[in-house]
Amino acid sequence: MTVDVEDYFQVSAFEPYINRDDWDRIDCRVECNTQRILDLFDSHQVKATFFMLGWVAERYPALVTRIVASGHELASHGYEHIRVTEQQPDQFREDVKRTKALLEDMGGVPVRGYRAASYSIGIKNLWALEVLQEAGYDYSSSIYPIRHDLYGMPQAPRFPFYPNGDGGLLEVPVTTFTLANRRFPCGGGGYFRLFPYPLYRWAMQRVNRKDDRPGVFYFHPWEIDPGQPRQTGISLKTRVRHYLNLERMEGRLEHLLRDFSWGRMDKVFVDAG
């Protein structure tokens, strides 16, 4: 179970509409929403991995404290949600090292995992995985092995693999299931809000039973917040992707937490071998 800790105005889809320099002047809701998620996990005795933006951690240190104190894993989502496709190697290296050091200093625990903004590591920038290994990360969860208009690496393995050979950094892709020799997403995000919950449950069970593998699920704090400010002037595609079924998200999460056993990324994939 993973949470990408970013606020509603920081998503990649809003980049053309919201200036990064204006972030500090916008109504932030990430702290309250993440606290609600922590309460939800506590009620179901679920431990998870929180991929946190450094920008958020600096402004809401109490979140970092509670995540660690509650037994969850603290991991890196980069400093301010810049896609790896928009960075040169030196910029990316500075970003992942800076965020790792910041989170470790604030949380007092090693930061072993990284997730790229919008799953922006793929076939054209696999060099980023080498940089992550050099920076001291043990694993990444930055590749979505599907075909998508904004991200995806459909030729990537469906399950954890070592991109730099046997050993070193482990890449843990977001979960997909296969049907008729085709891959379909079942790892969370907008797809979880789009498809009926019974279909999602069936897909995750198929991965557990047919593939005999654990799955990776992700969502964002803003996805449980149907009352968030609505952006104007955005495209229809962006509006549908961001706002679809927000009012149903928390209820679906309750079902998901009851129907499956969940754990931290480091414990499930790295320490378990």
C-alpha positions, 0 to 999 in steps of 0.5 A, a space after each residue: 500500500 502506497 500513498 504519494 503525498 502531494 497536494 491537489 495543485 501539484 499534480 502534473 496535469 495542472 502544470 499548464 494552469 498553476 504556476 509553481 511559484 504560486 504554490 505557497 499562496 494556494 489553500 493547502 489541504 494535504 496535511 488534513 487529508 494525509 492525517 485522515 489517511 493515517 487515521 484510516 490505516 490505523 483503524 484497519 491496522 495497515 502499514 504503508 509506504 508514504 512517498 513524500 514530496 520534500 516541499 510538503 515535508 518542509 511545510 508540515 513536519 508533523 506529518 513526517 513525525 506521525 508517519 514514522 511514529 505510526 510504523 509506516 515507511 517514509 520514502 521520497 517522491 522528489 522535492 517538488 514533483 518535477 517529472 524526470 523527463 523534464 530534468 537533466 541527469 545533474 538536476 535529477 541527481 541533486 533533486 533525489 539526493 536533496 530530498 533523501 537527506 531532507 527526509 532522513 534528517 526530519 524523520 530520523 530513519 533511512 529513506 530507501 525508496 523513491 517514486 518518480 513524479 507521474 511515473 516518469 521513468 521509462 525507456 528514454 531515461 533509464 539512466 535515472 535508475 543508475 543515479 538513484 542507486 548511486 544516491 543510496 536508494 535501495 529501490 524505486 517504484 517509478 515504472 508503470 508497465 502499460 501504454 499510456 498517453 502521459 507515461 508508461 513502459 509497456 515492455 518493462 517486466 510486470 514484477 520487481 526486477 534489477 535494471 542494472 543487473 543482479 543486485 543493486 537497485 530494485 525496481 518495483 513496477 506498479 501492478 498490472 494484470 493480464 487477460 488475453 495476452 494484454 496488460 491492464 492497470 490495476 495499481 490504483 490512481 485514476 483507474 481505481 476511481 474509474 472502474 467498478 470496485 468488484 472489477 478491481 478486486 477481481 484483478 488484484 486477486 488474479 495477480 495474487 492467485 494466478 501470478 502468485 505475487 503481491 500487488 502495488 497500489 497507490 493513491 493521493 491524499 487529494 483523491 479522498 477530498 471531493 471538497 477541494 477547490 475546483 480548477 477552471 479553464 482546464 481541458 475536459 480530459 484533465 477535468 475527468 481524470 482529476 475529479 471523477 468519483 472523488 466522492 466514492 474514493 474513501 468508501 472504495 478504500 475501506 473495501 480495499 483495506 478489508 479485502 486484502 492484506 497490506 504492508 510497506 514496500 520495503 518489508 514486502 519487496 526488499 527485505 523479503 527478497 
